[in-house]
Amino acid sequence: MVIKWNFLVLALLAVICISGIGIAIAEKSITIAAICFIALTGIMGYGFTQKKKLREQGKL
């Protein structure tokens, strides 16, 4: 089993963003929650795009 480090890093960044959203809600900071949500959307979109490219190339 080979670890795909780029996907692991993206997953960890997504978890950090999700945690950031939770912390921002607890602190009642809508600005930080919005920033974390936008970052999460971008990270997830980039990850799915990379996965699609690798699947089309037959590397997944």
Helices and strands as residue ranges (DSSP letters): H 5-26, H 30-57
